[in-house]
Amino acid sequence: MKRLSPAKRTQLIVVLLVTAALIGAVYFLLIDPQKQQNYKLAKETSDRLADLDKYRKIISQAPATVKQLTDLSSQLDRAETDVARGDVYSWTYDTLRRFKAAYHVDIPTISQPAISDVDFMPNFPYKQVRLSLNGTAYYQDLGKFVADFENNFPHMRLVNLSIDPDNEQTGTAERLSFHVDVIALVKPNS
């Protein structure tokens, strides 16, 4: 640079600065945006490939999912065997009549069932039926009846059980008069 004249040196410095500015402008205006776009496209491609792998995995699990759904549906159908369906009055009367046959419990009065929304859980997919039973039994027979009823019917419950001495029967002071409400689930769309 010492052999160059000051004008030539200034021109060379200006040419080098302009060249550096042009290279910088080309990099920042053309190359860097393209590089950013390439990075974005690579990221989108990898995301889409990950989604595709996830969908392939889900599709490959479809037969297992169908089998699991079938198993769960059959389990639900078996669990719903004691859930009221169809003519609710007929179903409840028939169920109670068949169940009480094995016990020494006299139930002459079964009230008309009332269907309503389930009151112990909001947005429950089943309805409930409530009816009252009035009857007489000995203490041990009533206790056995209540225990076996709740064990045999997991979707039914006995509530508001009240027991009084049976005053209508003379000479049988051990016999009890009882009143109980039965709440049972009702299968929707049946």
C-alpha positions as CSV (number, residue, x, y, z in Angstrom):
1,M,0.0,0.0,0.0
2,K,2.9,2.3,0.4
3,R,3.7,2.3,-3.3
4,L,0.2,3.4,-4.2
5,S,-0.6,7.0,-4.5
6,P,-3.0,8.5,-1.9
7,A,-5.8,8.8,-4.5
8,K,-5.3,5.2,-5.5
9,R,-5.2,4.1,-1.9
10,T,-8.4,6.0,-1.2
11,Q,-10.0,4.4,-4.2
12,L,-8.9,0.9,-3.1
13,I,-10.2,1.5,0.4
14,V,-13.5,2.8,-1.0
15,V,-13.8,-0.2,-3.3
16,L,-13.0,-2.6,-0.4
17,L,-15.6,-0.9,1.8
18,V,-18.2,-0.9,-1.0
19,T,-17.4,-4.6,-1.7
20,A,-17.7,-5.4,2.0
21,A,-21.0,-3.4,2.2
22,L,-22.3,-5.2,-0.9
23,I,-21.4,-8.6,0.5
24,G,-23.0,-7.7,3.9
25,A,-26.1,-6.4,2.1
26,V,-26.3,-9.6,0.0
27,Y,-25.9,-11.7,3.1
28,F,-28.4,-9.8,5.3
29,L,-31.0,-9.1,2.5
30,L,-30.8,-12.4,0.5
31,I,-28.9,-15.1,2.2
32,D,-30.0,-14.7,5.9
33,P,-33.8,-14.5,5.1
34,Q,-33.4,-17.6,2.9
35,K,-31.5,-19.3,5.7
36,Q,-34.3,-18.4,8.2
37,Q,-36.9,-19.8,5.7
38,N,-34.9,-23.0,5.2
39,Y,-34.7,-23.4,9.0
40,K,-38.5,-22.8,9.3
41,L,-39.2,-25.3,6.6
42,A,-36.9,-27.9,8.2
43,K,-38.7,-27.4,11.5
44,E,-42.1,-27.7,9.9
45,T,-41.0,-30.8,8.0
46,S,-39.7,-32.4,11.2
47,D,-42.9,-31.5,13.0
48,R,-45.1,-32.9,10.2
49,L,-42.9,-36.1,10.2
50,A,-43.4,-36.5,13.9
51,D,-47.1,-36.0,13.5
52,L,-47.1,-38.6,10.6
53,D,-45.2,-41.1,12.9
54,K,-47.8,-40.4,15.6
55,Y,-50.7,-41.0,13.2
56,R,-49.1,-44.2,11.9
57,K,-48.7,-45.4,15.4
58,I,-52.3,-44.7,16.1
59,I,-53.4,-46.4,12.9
60,S,-51.3,-49.4,13.7
61,Q,-53.0,-49.6,17.1
62,A,-56.5,-49.5,15.6
63,P,-57.1,-53.2,15.8
64,A,-56.0,-53.3,19.5
65,T,-58.2,-50.2,20.2
66,V,-61.2,-51.9,18.5
67,K,-60.6,-55.0,20.6
68,Q,-60.3,-52.9,23.7
69,L,-63.5,-51.1,22.9
70,T,-65.3,-54.4,22.3
71,D,-64.1,-55.7,25.6
72,L,-65.1,-52.6,27.4
73,S,-68.5,-52.6,25.8
74,S,-69.1,-56.2,26.8
75,Q,-68.0,-55.4,30.3
76,L,-70.4,-52.5,30.4
77,D,-73.2,-54.7,29.1
78,R,-72.5,-57.3,31.8
79,A,-72.3,-54.5,34.5
80,E,-75.6,-53.2,33.3
81,T,-77.5,-56.4,33.8
82,D,-79.1,-55.1,37.0
83,V,-79.9,-51.7,35.6
84,A,-83.6,-50.9,35.0
85,R,-84.7,-50.9,31.4
86,G,-87.9,-50.9,29.4
87,D,-91.1,-50.7,31.5
88,V,-89.5,-49.5,34.7
89,Y,-92.5,-50.4,36.9
90,S,-92.6,-54.0,35.6
91,W,-88.9,-54.4,35.8
92,T,-88.6,-53.2,39.4
93,Y,-91.6,-55.2,40.5
94,D,-90.3,-58.3,38.8
95,T,-86.8,-57.9,40.2
96,L,-88.0,-57.3,43.7
97,R,-90.5,-60.2,43.5
98,R,-87.8,-62.7,42.3
99,F,-85.3,-61.5,44.9
100,K,-87.5,-61.5,47.9
101,A,-88.7,-65.0,47.2
102,A,-85.7,-66.5,49.0
103,Y,-86.2,-64.5,52.1
104,H,-88.8,-64.4,54.9
105,V,-89.7,-60.8,54.2
106,D,-93.3,-59.7,53.4
107,I,-93.5,-56.7,51.1
108,P,-97.1,-56.1,50.3
109,T,-96.7,-52.5,49.2
110,I,-94.5,-51.3,46.4
111,S,-95.0,-47.7,45.4
112,Q,-95.2,-46.3,41.9
113,P,-91.6,-45.7,40.7
114,A,-90.6,-42.1,39.9
115,I,-87.9,-41.5,37.2
116,S,-85.6,-38.5,37.6
117,D,-82.1,-37.3,37.1
118,V,-79.4,-38.9,39.3
119,D,-79.2,-36.8,42.4
120,F,-75.8,-37.9,43.7
121,M,-73.7,-36.9,40.7
122,P,-74.3,-34.1,38.2
123,N,-74.3,-34.8,34.4
124,F,-74.5,-38.6,35.0
125,P,-75.4,-40.4,31.8
126,Y,-78.1,-42.5,33.5
127,K,-81.5,-41.7,35.1
128,Q,-82.6,-43.0,38.4
129,V,-85.9,-44.6,39.6
130,R,-87.0,-44.2,43.1
131,L,-89.7,-46.3,44.8
132,S,-90.8,-47.1,48.3
133,L,-91.3,-50.5,50.0
134,N,-93.4,-51.2,53.0
135,G,-93.3,-54.6,54.7
136,T,-92.7,-56.7,57.7
137,A,-90.0,-59.2,58.7
138,Y,-88.1,-60.5,61.7
139,Y,-84.9,-58.6,62.5
140,Q,-82.5,-61.2,61.3
141,D,-84.4,-61.8,58.1
142,L,-84.6,-58.1,57.4
143,G,-80.9,-57.6,58.0
144,K,-80.0,-60.5,55.7
145,F,-82.4,-59.2,53.0
146,V,-80.9,-55.7,53.1
147,A,-77.3,-57.0,53.1
148,D,-77.9,-59.5,50.2
149,F,-79.9,-56.9,48.3
150,E,-77.1,-54.4,48.3
151,N,-74.5,-57.1,47.5
152,N,-76.5,-58.5,44.6
153,F,-77.4,-55.3,43.0
154,P,-74.5,-52.9,42.8
155,H,-76.5,-50.3,40.8
156,M,-79.3,-50.2,43.3
157,R,-79.3,-48.8,46.9
158,L,-81.6,-48.8,49.8
159,V,-82.0,-45.5,51.6
160,N,-84.1,-44.1,54.4
161,L,-84.7,-47.4,56.1
162,S,-87.0,-47.0,59.1
163,I,-87.9,-49.8,61.4
164,D,-90.8,-50.0,63.9
165,P,-92.3,-52.8,65.9
166,D,-95.2,-54.4,64.1
167,N,-98.2,-53.5,66.1
168,E,-100.7,-55.0,63.7
169,Q,-99.7,-58.6,64.6
170,T,-100.5,-59.5,68.1
171,G,-98.3,-62.1,69.9
172,T,-95.3,-61.5,67.5
173,A,-93.4,-58.8,69.3
174,E,-90.2,-59.7,67.4
175,R,-91.7,-59.0,64.0
176,L,-90.8,-55.5,62.7
177,S,-92.5,-53.2,60.3
178,F,-90.1,-51.4,57.9
179,H,-90.2,-48.7,55.2
180,V,-87.3,-48.2,52.8
181,D,-86.7,-46.3,49.6
182,V,-85.0,-48.1,46.7
183,I,-83.0,-46.1,44.2
184,A,-82.0,-47.9,41.0
185,L,-80.2,-46.7,37.8
186,V,-82.2,-46.6,34.6
187,K,-80.4,-47.4,31.3
188,P,-80.8,-44.4,28.9
189,N,-82.4,-45.0,25.5
190,S,-83.9,-48.3,26.5
